[in-house]
Amino acid sequence: MSLTMNSTITLNNGVKMPQLGMGVWQINNAGAAQSVQWAIKHGYRAIDTAKQYGNEAGVGEGLAKALADNNLRRKDVFLTTKIFNGDQGYQSTLDNFEGQLNRLQTDYVDLLLIHWPVDGKYMDTWRALETIYREGKARAIGVSNFNISRLKDILKMASIKPAVNQMEFNPVCQEGDIKQFCDRHNIHLEAWSPLGGGRVLQNKVLESIADKYDKSVAQIILRWDLQRGVITIPKSVHEDRIVQNSDIYDFELSEDDVKLINGLDNDDRSLWYGGFKWSGNPEGYTDSVASWDDDKEFIH
Ligand SMILES: NC(=O)c1ccc[n+]([C@@H]2O[C@H](COP(=O)([O-])OP(=O)(O)OC[C@H]3O[C@@H](n4cnc5c(N)ncnc54)[C@H](OP(=O)(O)O)[C@@H]3O)[C@@H](O)[C@H]2O)c1
């Protein structure tokens, strides 16, 4: 399998998305600006953020600097952001998306996702994404954290099919049924928390595979993502780890080792979104757009 750092996945509307990118959840604005610059300097061409992370401004700043420093153009970097739960609904999604573009210092994003399926609202939010797509302000649109029944809801009413479902996916959380459904409907799976937020890195089976290939556990997992055809977006605030996470193109996992990792699945999710319902103020975030504070360090 000849994969390179430039390998892309062709989404269902023909847009090409880098298979490896970097995520910036739980990084403040200054840190996000720095991590984005390191990532682009070291060859990453995709960045994943969200309004909910409170760091779109930092990503915008880091991206602008990185493009200038590396003699790149906006079109050379694939930028993803997501619709904040509190903004969901048709008109409020359209209105608030303009602020996201401003913070990101761009007039379009490459991929725009519904961050979470806010019950009672996600269908209207999807219609807003279709409008944004038709206006050319998003090159592709998709969803995140959608289970099969919610994906079916969207597919029933959509004029434009979601290109991507971004969901928790790593060796201990593989969501086989959702992946199979997405494969069948040509919705590409993108892995959030590919390293399990760090918690999968001490797994003994993965450690033994890592020893065998003389690679780190993180590299083994990310290579497994690539060989599974999944889009992956590991996060780090350390330059050496950002480099390490992209140094995954000089080896190939054997079929047996891919199967061994496939076998580690035990439904060990950090969050379960089957019963997700947006209500009030769980875990300190707010659904009141008026009270959104762009300077907040981060919000899950
Ligand atoms: N759609 C959603 O609802 C959703 C939810 C969660 C995440 N996401 C997206 O997915 C991205 C990735 O997920 P994540 O941030 O939850 O977790 P992750 O990428 O699975 O893991 C990140 C953690 O692993 C550490 N790490 C990274 N590379 C490492 C390496 N080579 N060796 C050892 N430790 C390493 C990081 O620490 P340091 O930073 O200290 O290096 C951090 O603690 C997010 O940043 C976000 O963009 C989306």
PDBQT file of the ligand as one rigid body, heavy atoms in Angstrom, charges set to zero:
ROOT
HETATM    1  N1  LIG A 401     -16.198  15.720  16.690  1.00  0.00    +0.000 N 
HETATM    2  C1  LIG A 401     -16.016  15.568  17.968  1.00  0.00    +0.000 C 
HETATM    3  O1  LIG A 401     -16.964  15.510  18.758  1.00  0.00    +0.000 OA
HETATM    4  C2  LIG A 401     -14.615  15.446  18.500  1.00  0.00    +0.000 A 
HETATM    5  C3  LIG A 401     -14.401  14.998  19.816  1.00  0.00    +0.000 A 
HETATM    6  C4  LIG A 401     -13.086  14.878  20.248  1.00  0.00    +0.000 A 
HETATM    7  C5  LIG A 401     -12.041  15.199  19.410  1.00  0.00    +0.000 A 
HETATM    8  N2  LIG A 401     -12.281  15.669  18.138  1.00  0.00    +0.000 N 
HETATM    9  C6  LIG A 401     -11.184  16.035  17.217  1.00  0.00    +0.000 C 
HETATM   10  O2  LIG A 401     -10.247  14.960  17.148  1.00  0.00    +0.000 OA
HETATM   11  C7  LIG A 401      -8.960  15.443  17.492  1.00  0.00    +0.000 C 
HETATM   12  C8  LIG A 401      -8.125  14.350  18.131  1.00  0.00    +0.000 C 
HETATM   13  O3  LIG A 401      -8.756  13.827  19.266  1.00  0.00    +0.000 OA
HETATM   14  P1  LIG A 401      -8.275  14.137  20.775  1.00  0.00    +0.000 P 
HETATM   15  O4  LIG A 401      -7.624  15.462  20.820  1.00  0.00    +0.000 OA
HETATM   16  O5  LIG A 401      -9.444  13.890  21.641  1.00  0.00    +0.000 OA
HETATM   17  O6  LIG A 401      -7.265  12.990  21.131  1.00  0.00    +0.000 OA
HETATM   18  P2  LIG A 401      -6.094  12.139  20.431  1.00  0.00    +0.000 P 
HETATM   19  O7  LIG A 401      -5.571  12.806  19.234  1.00  0.00    +0.000 OA
HETATM   20  O8  LIG A 401      -6.605  10.756  20.359  1.00  0.00    +0.000 OA
HETATM   21  O9  LIG A 401      -5.002  12.166  21.572  1.00  0.00    +0.000 OA
HETATM   22  C9  LIG A 401      -4.419  13.362  22.002  1.00  0.00    +0.000 C 
HETATM   23  C10 LIG A 401      -3.662  13.076  23.289  1.00  0.00    +0.000 C 
HETATM   24  O10 LIG A 401      -2.576  12.192  23.022  1.00  0.00    +0.000 OA
HETATM   25  C11 LIG A 401      -1.342  12.866  23.289  1.00  0.00    +0.000 C 
HETATM   26  N3  LIG A 401      -0.424  12.534  22.195  1.00  0.00    +0.000 N 
HETATM   27  C12 LIG A 401      -0.504  12.927  20.891  1.00  0.00    +0.000 A 
HETATM   28  N4  LIG A 401       0.480  12.366  20.168  1.00  0.00    +0.000 NA
HETATM   29  C13 LIG A 401       1.195  11.594  21.016  1.00  0.00    +0.000 A 
HETATM   30  C14 LIG A 401       2.332  10.762  20.850  1.00  0.00    +0.000 A 
HETATM   31  N5  LIG A 401       2.927  10.615  19.674  1.00  0.00    +0.000 N 
HETATM   32  N6  LIG A 401       2.821  10.130  21.949  1.00  0.00    +0.000 NA
HETATM   33  C15 LIG A 401       2.207  10.252  23.157  1.00  0.00    +0.000 A 
HETATM   34  N7  LIG A 401       1.124  11.029  23.364  1.00  0.00    +0.000 NA
HETATM   35  C16 LIG A 401       0.618  11.686  22.296  1.00  0.00    +0.000 A 
HETATM   36  C17 LIG A 401      -1.665  14.344  23.342  1.00  0.00    +0.000 C 
HETATM   37  O11 LIG A 401      -0.825  15.006  24.274  1.00  0.00    +0.000 OA
HETATM   38  P3  LIG A 401      -0.001  16.352  23.911  1.00  0.00    +0.000 P 
HETATM   39  O12 LIG A 401      -0.943  17.305  23.237  1.00  0.00    +0.000 OA
HETATM   40  O13 LIG A 401       0.459  16.799  25.257  1.00  0.00    +0.000 OA
HETATM   41  O14 LIG A 401       1.124  15.915  23.022  1.00  0.00    +0.000 OA
HETATM   42  C18 LIG A 401      -3.102  14.326  23.886  1.00  0.00    +0.000 C 
HETATM   43  O15 LIG A 401      -3.095  14.143  25.292  1.00  0.00    +0.000 OA
HETATM   44  C19 LIG A 401      -9.281  16.617  18.419  1.00  0.00    +0.000 C 
HETATM   45  O16 LIG A 401      -8.167  17.445  18.656  1.00  0.00    +0.000 OA
HETATM   46  C20 LIG A 401     -10.416  17.265  17.689  1.00  0.00    +0.000 C 
HETATM   47  O17 LIG A 401      -9.934  18.018  16.597  1.00  0.00    +0.000 OA
HETATM   48  C21 LIG A 401     -13.562  15.775  17.677  1.00  0.00    +0.000 A 
ENDROOT
TORSDOF 0
